[in-house]
Amino acid sequence: MKIAIAMSGGVDSSVAAALLKEAGHEVTGVTMRVTDDWRPGESAAAIAGRLGIPHHIIDLRDVFARLIIDYFYMEYEGGRTPNPCVLCNKYIKFGVLWEAARKMGAEMLATGHYARIDKEKSGRYLLKKGRDENKDQSYFLCQLSPEQLGHTMFPVGNLTKNEVRKIAAELGLPTASRPESQEICFIPDNDHTGFLERYVSQAERPGAIMDMAGKMLGRHRGIASYTIGQRHGLGIAATAPLYVTAIEPDYNAVIVGTKEQTYGRALMAGGLNWVSIDAPEHPLQVRVKIRSRHAAAEAAVTPHGNGTVRVEFAMPQAAITPGQAIVFYDGDVVLGGGTILKKGR
């Protein structure tokens, strides 16, 4: 089978490529170029050369800027905290990159994600967590469609990170011991604040830091530098620790409160994608993640009209953050996902 493997230059995609070649597939490495100064292609090309597979760099700078970077700016302008990786997977990696690979003759697109795909007897594809709970990346894939899953492979999804590193070491790959990157790929040197200050008008516009009652406690340096649940870097003195509980772009204000006030029992979500089931018409009991490293919590998901759902948690959850992805699970199966619109009552 002709398979394109999306190569980032890291250990996961490198091992995924090696496993596919070992299985007898015709493998081609493809690497996205998404910014002028982001060059993972050099490392990926070197790995491809060591594995003896062809490699191509696909220039996606224009579409990436339009669909991902502009979205990133706009979300922060609106006082929300976006997750660009979720949108990138939907539109760029498993969208535009796949189309480029398909035109090159690829029948499938593989990546180094820690996730799994199963196929039901009915023919429907299911997205599932990776076997390594500590590395599971299904959260970031929640916006993929069943059609996208049908031409996608996750070769390391049934492996642990330690097993992947061991395979890389046995193959003599230089990525075997390479530290993992936690950076957003298009932000140079992981300078999140500096990046936003250059492009987001609200980023450098100071405003009020207020308590829940509207009392001014200090001044913030720009709302784009803050996120729900943040404690450090507020620059205000108080008798007890204070946390960001809300961001009000209309008033250019950051609202703070106690740790208990960051918790909520409900939220509204939209931008829904039901990947492993049809859109529910009745309430569902599920487990829900509201951040990538959040421990999934029990909740009831109720359709609310206009493509939204109300999510009510069995126990209050900290830092419900508008703009972040929310993902619904049934055991290991990703039922679907969406975007948090607002904290509910």
C-alpha positions in Angstrom: 0.0 0.0 0.0 1.2 3.5 -0.8 1.3 5.5 2.5 2.3 9.1 3.2 3.7 9.6 6.7 3.5 13.1 8.1 7.0 13.6 9.5 7.8 16.3 12.1 11.4 15.2 12.7 10.5 13.8 16.1 10.7 10.3 17.4 7.0 9.3 17.1 6.7 10.0 13.4 10.1 8.6 12.7 9.2 5.2 14.3 5.8 5.3 12.6 7.6 5.6 9.3 10.0 2.7 10.2 7.1 0.4 11.2 5.2 1.0 8.0 8.3 0.3 5.9 9.0 -2.8 7.9 5.5 -4.0 7.2 6.2 -3.8 3.5 4.3 -0.6 2.6 5.5 1.9 0.0 6.2 4.8 2.4 6.8 8.5 1.5 7.6 11.1 4.1 5.8 14.5 3.9 6.5 17.5 6.1 4.4 20.6 6.3 6.1 24.0 6.0 3.7 26.3 7.9 5.8 29.4 8.6 8.9 31.1 7.2 11.1 30.3 10.1 9.8 26.8 11.1 12.1 24.2 9.5 11.4 20.7 10.8 12.0 19.5 7.3 15.8 19.3 7.7 15.5 16.8 10.6 12.6 14.9 8.9 14.6 14.7 5.6 17.6 13.3 7.5 15.4 10.6 9.2 13.8 9.7 5.8 17.2 9.4 4.3 18.3 7.0 7.1 15.2 4.9 6.6 15.6 4.9 2.8 12.3 6.5 2.0 11.6 9.5 -0.2 10.7 12.8 1.5 8.8 15.9 0.4 8.3 19.3 2.0 4.8 20.6 1.4 4.5 24.4 1.5 1.3 25.2 3.4 2.2 28.7 4.7 -0.6 30.6 3.1 -3.4 28.3 4.1 -2.0 27.7 7.6 -1.8 31.5 8.2 -5.4 32.0 7.0 -7.0 29.1 8.9 -4.8 28.6 12.0 -2.8 31.7 12.8 -5.6 34.2 12.1 -7.9 32.1 14.2 -5.4 32.1 17.0 -5.2 35.9 17.0 -9.0 36.3 16.8 -9.7 34.0 19.7 -7.3 35.9 22.0 -8.8 39.2 20.8 -12.1 37.8 22.0 -10.8 36.9 25.4 -10.7 33.2 24.7 -7.9 30.6 24.9 -7.7 28.7 21.7 -6.3 25.2 21.0 -4.8 25.6 17.5 -3.6 22.0 17.3 -7.2 20.7 17.2 -8.1 22.9 14.3 -4.8 22.2 12.5 -5.5 18.5 12.6 -8.9 18.9 11.1 -8.1 21.4 8.3 -4.4 21.2 7.7 -2.8 17.9 8.6 -5.7 15.6 7.8 -7.2 18.0 5.3 -4.8 20.0 3.0 -1.8 17.8 3.7 -3.8 14.7 2.9 -5.0 16.2 -0.3 -1.4 17.0 -1.4 -0.3 13.4 -0.4 -3.3 11.9 -2.3 -2.3 13.8 -5.4 1.2 12.3 -5.1 -0.4 8.8 -5.2 -0.9 8.1 -1.5 -3.7 5.8 -0.4 -3.4 6.5 3.3 -2.0 9.2 5.5 -0.2 8.1 8.7 1.0 10.2 11.6 2.8 9.6 14.9 -0.2 10.3 17.1 -0.8 8.2 20.1 -4.4 7.2 19.2 -6.1 4.2 17.6 -8.8 3.6 14.9 -11.2 0.7 14.9 -13.9 -0.2 12.4 -17.3 -1.5 13.4 -19.1 -4.3 11.6 -21.4 -1.5 10.2 -18.4 0.0 8.5 -18.2 3.0 10.8 -14.8 4.1 12.0 -14.2 4.7 15.7 -11.5 7.0 17.1 -10.0 5.6 20.3 -7.4 6.6 22.9 -3.8 5.5 22.5 -2.7 2.6 24.6 -0.3 4.8 26.6 -2.6 6.8 28.9 0.2 9.2 29.6 0.7 10.0 26.0 -2.8 9.6 24.6 -3.4 12.3 21.9 -7.0 11.5 21.0 -8.1 14.9 22.5 -6.4 16.7 19.7 -8.1 14.6 17.1 -11.7 15.1 18.2 -12.6 17.2 15.1 -11.7 14.5 12.6 -14.6 13.1 10.5 -15.3 9.4 10.0 -14.3 9.9 6.4 -10.9 11.3 7.5 -10.4 8.3 9.8 -11.1 6.0 6.9 -7.8 7.0 5.2 -5.7 7.5 8.3 -3.3 5.3 10.2 -1.7 5.7 13.6 1.2 3.2 13.7 2.4 3.9 17.2 -1.1 4.0 18.8 -0.8 0.6 20.3 2.7 1.4 21.7 3.9 3.2 24.8 6.4 6.0 24.6 9.1 3.9 26.1 8.5 1.2 23.5 8.7 3.8 20.7 12.0 5.2 22.1 13.4 1.6 22.4 12.5 0.9 18.7 14.1 4.2 17.7 17.3 3.3 19.6 17.4 -0.2 18.0 17.2 1.5 14.6 19.9 3.9 15.5 17.6 6.9 14.9 19.0 10.2 16.4 15.5 11.0 17.6 15.5 8.2 20.1 16.5 10.4 23.1 15.4 13.7 21.8 13.3 15.7 24.3 9.7 16.2 23.6 8.5 19.6 22.4 5.6 21.2 24.2 5.7 24.3 22.0 3.1 25.6 19.6 4.8 25.0 16.3 4.3 28.5 14.8 5.5 30.5 17.9 9.3 31.1 17.7 11.2 30.1 20.9 7.9 29.4 22.6 7.6 33.1 23.3 3.8 33.1 23.6 3.4 36.5 25.1 5.8 38.2 22.7 4.1 36.6 19.7 0.7 37.9 20.8 2.1 41.3 21.5 3.2 41.6 17.9 -0.1 40.7 16.4 -3.0 41.1 18.9 -4.3 44.6 19.5 -5.5 43.8 23.0 -2.3 42.2 24.0 -0.5 45.3 25.1 -3.5 47.4 26.1 -3.5 47.7 29.9 -6.8 47.5 31.8 -8.3 46.7 35.1 -8.0 43.6 37.3 -11.2 43.4 39.3 -12.6 41.1 41.9 -16.0 39.3 41.4 -17.8 42.3 43.0 -16.3 44.8 40.5 -13.6 46.3 42.8 -10.4 47.3 41.1 -7.4 45.5 42.5 -4.7 46.4 40.0 -3.8 46.7 36.3 -3.2 44.0 33.8 -0.7 44.3 30.9 -3.2 43.1 28.2 -5.9 40.4 28.3 -4.1 38.1 25.8 -1.5 37.4 28.5 -4.1 35.8 30.8 -6.1 32.6 30.9 -8.8 31.1 33.1 -7.4 29.5 36.3 -4.1 31.5 36.1 -2.6 32.3 39.5 1.0 33.5 38.9 1.9 36.7 37.2 -1.1 38.7 38.3 0.9 41.4 40.0 -1.6 42.1 42.7 -1.3 41.8 46.5 -4.0 39.9 48.4 -4.5 38.2 51.8 -5.3 34.9 50.0 -4.3 33.5 46.5 -6.3 34.9 43.6 -7.0 33.2 40.3 -8.3 34.5 36.9 -12.0 33.5 36.9 -13.1 35.4 33.7 -11.8 37.6 30.9 -14.0 40.5 29.7 -12.8 41.8 26.3 -15.7 44.3 26.0 -14.4 46.0 29.2 -10.7 45.1 28.7 -10.9 43.6 32.2 -9.5 40.5 33.9 -11.7 39.2 36.7 -10.1 37.3 39.7 -11.4 35.3 42.6 -10.7 32.5 45.0 -9.7 29.0 43.8 -13.2 27.9 44.6 -14.6 30.5 42.3 -12.7 29.0 39.4 -14.8 25.9 39.6 -18.0 25.3 37.7 -20.6 22.5 37.4 -21.7 23.2 33.8 -20.7 24.7 30.5 -22.1 25.3 27.0 -20.2 23.9 24.0 -20.6 24.4 20.3 -18.7 23.7 17.1 -19.5 20.1 17.6 -18.2 17.1 15.7 -19.5 13.6 16.4 -16.9 11.3 15.1 -17.8 7.8 16.4 -21.6 8.3 16.8 -24.4 10.2 15.2 -25.3 13.5 16.8 -27.3 12.6 20.0 -30.9 13.6 20.2 -31.2 12.8 23.9 -28.9 13.3 27.0 -25.8 11.2 27.2 -23.8 10.1 30.2 -20.1 10.4 29.2 -16.7 11.3 30.5 -15.4 14.7 29.5 -12.1 16.3 29.1 -11.9 20.1 29.0 -8.1 20.3 28.6 -5.6 17.9 27.1 -4.1 17.0 30.5 -7.5 17.1 32.3 -8.6 13.9 34.0 -11.8 13.0 32.2 -14.8 13.7 34.4 -18.3 12.2 34.5 -20.9 14.4 33.0 -24.3 14.6 31.3 -24.4 16.0 27.8 -27.7 17.4 26.7 -28.5 18.8 23.2 -29.5 22.4 23.5 -30.4 23.5 20.0 -28.5 25.5 17.3 -25.7 23.0 17.3 -24.8 23.4 21.0 -24.9 21.1 24.1 -25.1 21.8 27.8 -22.6 19.8 29.8 -23.3 19.2 33.5 -20.6 17.6 35.6 -21.1 15.2 38.4 -18.5 17.2 40.4 -17.4 20.8 39.9 -14.4 21.3 37.5 -11.7 23.9 37.7 -10.8 26.4 35.1 -13.6 25.9 32.5 -12.0 28.0 29.7 -13.9 29.4 26.7 -12.1 28.6 23.5 -10.6 25.3 24.6 -11.6 22.0 23.1 -14.0 19.7 24.9 -14.0 16.0 24.2 -16.6 13.4 25.0 -15.5 9.8 25.8 -17.2 6.4 26.3 -14.4 4.4 27.8 -11.6 4.5 25.2 -13.9 5.7 22.4 -13.9 9.3 21.4 -17.6 10.1 20.8 -16.9 13.6 19.6 -15.8 17.0 20.6 -16.4 20.7 20.3 -15.4 24.1 21.7 -16.2 25.5 25.1 -18.4 28.6 24.6 -19.0 29.7 28.2 -19.1 28.5 31.7 -22.7 27.6 32.7 -24.7 27.9 35.9 
